Amino acid sequence: MTRYWRFLSILLSAAPAAGQSPAHTPLQRQYQAGQSAAYRMTGDNDGWHYLIEARGAVVSDPGGAFHEEFAWSNLVSDGHVQALPPTMAAWRQRLSLDPSQMPLPADLSQVDARMVGPITDLMTFYVDLWLANKLGQLRKPGDHFYFPNPMTPSWADGSRVRLGEDAIDFDMTLKSLDAAGTATLEVRHVPPSQPRIHLPAPWMRAAAGTPPNWVEVRALGDGTFSAAVGEESFDVTITIALSDGHIVHGEMINPVKTVVRTCTDQALTQCGEPRPHEILRKVAIDEIR
C-alpha cells in the first residue's frame, strides 16, 4: 500500500508537466449519476477459458465526484456454469475514469480466487484509459506518449499467491478517431530498463537471462511452493465512445516467459531443477446492455 500511494503522488506531480489540462482531450469521460455500466469479459488465461459479466452503475459521492461500482456474476469456466460464493454477491469493485479521482486497488483478500485475474484485468483497462486522460497528451491520431511507471503492482492475495509483482512502463498511442464516433487507444506495457520487483531468492536474479520484471510465488496444496520469475509485456487496445468517453471494447494480449522451480521451503532455497514455462493470456471485454 505504501508503494501504491507513492505512485499516486508521483503521478500527480508528473501530470501537470505532461499536459496543462486533460479536460479537453477527446477521450474524457463524461459521467452522469445513474448511468449503467456492464461488460462481458472473455478470457484465455494460460489454458483456462472463462466468460464472466461485470455489471454496475455510476455513483456520485457526497462531494460530487463520480465512480463506477461493479458486481461480478455469471461465471462460465471451461464451458461449465459455476456459482460464485455468497460473499461475491455483496462485493463491489470501484473504478473511475475521472482523472481527478485516484484509482483504488481492490481488496483481493475478500474475493474468490478465480476472480483475481478478471478483477485486476478490468482495472487494467480502466487505469490505462484513466492515465491517458490524466496525462492529457493524446489529442489527435498519431499522438504518442511514454510514461515510466514508478509503481510495482501486486496481485498477491495473502494466501495462495504469496508474492506476485511486475514492473511495467506505459507506451501510449492514440491510433484513431473515426466517423462512427469512437476512438482507439493503444497502450503497450513494456519492461523498464531497471525493473523494481522483489526477488526473494538469489537464483531468481540470473534465472531469466535478462533483468526480470515479473515474479510470482504460489503456495501449493502439499506444503511446497511454485516460484517463477521472468519477463512480461502486454498490449492493450481500447475502443472508446466519443459521446461520453466510456469503454465500448477492450483487448489485452499478455505473454509471460518464465523459469519455474518447485521449492520445499518458504525461503525458496531448496528447489528442484528450473523449467522454462510460457504463459499466454488473452482477455477481451465488450459492452453489454
For each residue, the residues with C-beta under 8 A, 3 or more apart:
1: 4 5 105
2: 5 6
3: 6 7 151 152
4: 1 7 8 105 151
5: 1 2 8 9
6: 2 3 9 10 150 151
7: 3 4 10 11 149 150 151
8: 4 5 11 12 102
9: 5 6 12 13
10: 6 7 13 14 150
11: 7 8 14 15 131 134 150
12: 8 9 15
13: 9 10 16 17
14: 10 11 17 18 135 147
15: 11 12 18 19 22 99 134 135 136
16: 13 19 20
17: 13 14
18: 14 15 135 136 137 145 147
19: 15 16 22 135 136 137
20: 16 136
21: 24 136
22: 15 19 25 28 99 133 134 135 136
23: 28 136
24: 21 28 139
25: 22 28 132 133 136 138 139
26: 139 174 177 183 242
27: 129 132 133 138 174 183 185 240 245
28: 22 23 24 25 99 133 245
29: 97 98 129 133 244 245 246
30: 243 244 245
31: 35 58 60 66 97 98 244
32: 35 58 244
33: 58 59 60 66
34: 57 58
35: 31 32 57 58
36: 55 56 57 58
37: 55 56 57 58 68 70 246
38: 53 54 55 56 287 288 289
39: 53 54 55 122 247 285 286 287 288
40: 51 52 53 285 286 288
41: 50 51 52 53 54 118 121 122 283 284 285
42: 50 51 283 284 286
43: 48 49 50 51 117 118 121 281 282 283 284
44: 47 48 49 280 281 282 283
45: 48 50 117 281 283
46: 279 280 281
47: 44
48: 43 44 45 77 78
49: 43 44 77 78 79
50: 41 42 43 45 75 76 77 78 114 118
51: 40 41 42 43 74 75 76
52: 40 41 72 73 74 75 76 115 118
53: 38 39 40 41 72 73 74 288
54: 38 39 41 70 71 72 93 118 122
55: 36 37 38 39 70 71 73
56: 36 37 38 68 69 70 71 92 93
57: 34 35 36 37 68 69
58: 31 32 33 34 35 36 37 66 67 68
59: 33 66 67 68 69
60: 31 33 64 65 66
61: 64 65 66 67
62:
63:
64: 60 61
65: 60 61 96 98 100 101
66: 31 33 58 59 60 61 96 98 101
67: 58 59 61 94 95 96 98 101
68: 37 56 57 58 59 94 95 96
69: 56 57 59 92 93 94
70: 37 54 55 56 92 93 94 95 122
71: 54 55 56 89 91 92 93
72: 52 53 54 75 84 88 91 93 115 118 119
73: 52 53 55 84 88 89
74: 51 52 53 81
75: 50 51 52 72 81 82 83 84 114
76: 50 51 52 79 80 81 82
77: 48 49 50 80 82 114
78: 48 49 50
79: 49 76
80: 76 77
81: 74 75 76
82: 75 76 77 114
83: 75
84: 72 73 75 88 89 112 115
85: 88 112
86: 89 90
87: 90 91 110 111 112
88: 72 73 84 85 91 111 112 115
89: 71 73 84 86
90: 86 87
91: 71 72 87 88 110 111
92: 56 69 70 71
93: 54 56 69 70 71 72 106 119 122 123
94: 67 68 69 70 104 106
95: 67 68 70 103 122 123 126
96: 65 66 67 68 101 103 126 130
97: 29 31 126 129 130 133 245 246 247
98: 29 31 65 66 67 101 130
99: 15 22 28 130 133 134 136
100: 65
101: 65 66 67 96 98
102: 8
103: 95 96 123 126 127 130
104: 94
105: 1 4 123
106: 93 94 111 119 120 123
107: 110 111
108: 111 116 119 120 155 156 157 158
109: 157 158 159
110: 87 91 107
111: 87 88 91 106 107 108 115 116 119 157
112: 84 85 87 88 115
113: 116 157 160
114: 50 75 77 82 117 118
115: 52 72 84 88 111 112 118 119
116: 108 111 113 119 120 155 157 161
117: 43 45 114 120 121 281
118: 41 43 50 52 54 72 114 115 121 122 283
119: 72 93 106 108 111 115 116 122 123
120: 106 108 116 117 123 124 155
121: 41 43 117 118 124 125 252 283
122: 39 41 54 70 93 95 118 119 125 126 285
123: 93 95 103 105 106 119 120 126 127
124: 120 121 127 128 236 252
125: 121 122 128 129 236 238 247 250 252 285
126: 95 96 97 103 122 123 129 130 247
127: 103 123 124 130 131
128: 124 125 131 132 170 172 185 187 236 238
129: 27 29 97 125 126 132 133 185 238 240 247
130: 96 97 98 99 103 126 127 133 134
131: 11 127 128 134 135 147 170 172 187
132: 25 27 128 129 135 137 138 145 172 174 185 187
133: 22 25 27 28 29 97 99 129 130 136 245
134: 11 15 22 99 130 131
135: 14 15 18 19 22 131 132 138 145 147 172
136: 15 18 19 20 21 22 23 25 99 133 139
137: 18 19 132 143 145 172
138: 25 27 132 135 143 144 145 172 173 174 185
139: 24 25 26 136 143 174
140: 143 174 177
141: 174 175 176 177
142: 173 174
143: 137 138 139 140 173 174
144: 138 171 172 173 174
145: 18 132 135 137 138 172
146: 169 170 171 172
147: 14 18 131 135 169 170 171 172
148: 169 192
149: 7 167 168 169 170 192
150: 6 7 10 11
151: 3 4 6 7
152: 3 165 166 167 196 197 198
153: 165 166 168
154: 163 164 165
155: 108 116 120 161 164 165
156: 108 161 162 163 164 165
157: 108 109 111 113 116 160 161
158: 108 109 161
159: 109 219
160: 113 157 218 219
161: 116 155 156 157 158 164 216 217 218 219
162: 156 217 218 219 225 266
163: 154 156 198 200 215 216 217
164: 154 155 156 161 215 216 217
165: 152 153 154 155 156 197 198 214 215 216
166: 152 153 197 213 214 215 232
167: 149 152 191 192 195 196 197 213 214
168: 149 153 189 190 191 192 213 232 233 234
169: 146 147 148 149 189 190 191 192
170: 128 131 146 147 149 187 188 189
171: 144 146 147 187 188 189 190
172: 128 131 132 135 137 138 144 145 146 147 185 186 187 188
173: 138 142 143 144 185 186 187 188
174: 26 27 132 138 139 140 141 142 143 144 177 183 184 185 186
175: 141 184 185 186 237
176: 141 183 184
177: 26 140 141 174 182 183 242
178: 181 182 183 184
179:
180:
181: 178 241 242 243
182: 177 178 239 240 241 242 248
183: 26 27 174 176 177 178 239 240 242
184: 174 175 176 178 237 238 239 240
185: 27 128 129 132 138 172 173 174 175 237 238 240
186: 172 173 174 175 235 236 237 238
187: 128 131 132 170 171 172 173 235 236 237 238
188: 170 171 172 173 233 234 235 236
189: 168 169 170 171 232 233 234 235 236
190: 168 169 171 233
191: 167 168 169 195 211 213 231 232 233
192: 148 149 167 168 169 195 196 213
193: 211
194: 211
195: 167 191 192 211 212 213
196: 152 167 192
197: 152 165 166 167 212 213 214 215
198: 152 163 165 215
199: 202 204 205 212 215 229
200: 163 204 217 267 268
201: 204 227 267 268 269 271
202: 199 205
203: 206 207 261 268 271
204: 199 200 201 207 208 212 215 227 229 268
205: 199 202 212
206: 203 209
207: 203 204 212 229 230 259 261 274
208: 204 211 212 229 230 231 257 258 259
209: 206
210: 231
211: 191 193 194 195 208
212: 195 197 199 204 205 207 208 215 229 230 231
213: 166 167 168 191 192 195 197 231 232
214: 165 166 167 197 228 229 230 231 232 256 258
215: 163 164 165 166 197 198 199 204 212 228 229
216: 161 163 164 165 226 227 228 229 258
217: 161 162 163 164 200 225 226 227 228 268
218: 160 161 162 225 226
219: 159 160 161 162 225
220: 223 224 225 226 262
221:
222:
223: 220 264
224: 220 262 263 264
225: 162 217 218 219 220 262 263 264 265 266 268
226: 216 217 218 220 260 261 262 263
227: 201 204 216 217 260 261 262 263 268 271
228: 214 215 216 217 258 259 260 261 277
229: 199 204 207 208 212 214 215 216 258 259
230: 207 208 212 214 256 257 258 259
231: 191 208 210 212 213 214 256 257 258
232: 166 168 189 191 213 214 254 255 256 257
233: 168 188 189 190 191 254 255
234: 168 188 189 252 253 254 255 281
235: 186 187 188 189 252 253
236: 124 125 128 186 187 188 189 250 251 252
237: 175 184 185 186 187 250 251 252
238: 125 128 129 184 185 186 187 247 249 250
239: 182 183 184 247 248 249 250
240: 27 129 182 183 184 185 245 246 247 248
241: 181 182 244 245 246 247 248
242: 26 177 181 182 183 245
243: 30 181
244: 29 30 31 32 241
245: 27 28 29 30 97 133 240 241 242
246: 29 37 97 240 241 287
247: 39 97 125 126 129 238 239 240 241 250 285 287
248: 182 239 240 241 286 287
249: 238 239 284 285 286 287
250: 125 236 237 238 239 247 283 284 285
251: 236 237 282 283 284
252: 121 124 125 234 235 236 237 281 282 283 284
253: 234 235 280 281 282
254: 232 233 234 279 280 281 282 283
255: 232 233 234 278 279 280 281
256: 214 230 231 232 278 279 280 281
257: 208 230 231 232 276 278 279
258: 208 214 216 228 229 230 231 276 277 278 279
259: 207 208 228 229 230 274 275 276 277
260: 226 227 228 274 275 276 277
261: 203 207 226 227 228 268 271 272 273 274 275
262: 220 224 225 226 227 271 272
263: 224 225 226 227 268 269 270 271 272
264: 223 224 225 270 271
265: 225 268 269 270
266: 162 225
267: 200 201
268: 200 201 203 204 217 225 227 261 263 265 271
269: 201 263 265
270: 263 264 265
271: 201 203 227 261 262 263 264 268
272: 261 262 263
273: 261
274: 207 259 260 261
275: 259 260 261
276: 257 258 259 260
277: 228 258 259 260
278: 255 256 257 258
279: 46 254 255 256 257 258
280: 44 46 253 254 255 256
281: 43 44 45 46 117 234 252 253 254 255 256
282: 43 44 251 252 253 254
283: 41 42 43 44 45 118 121 250 251 252 254
284: 41 42 43 249 250 251 252
285: 39 40 41 122 125 247 249 250
286: 39 40 42 248 249
287: 38 39 246 247 248 249
288: 38 39 40 53
289: 38
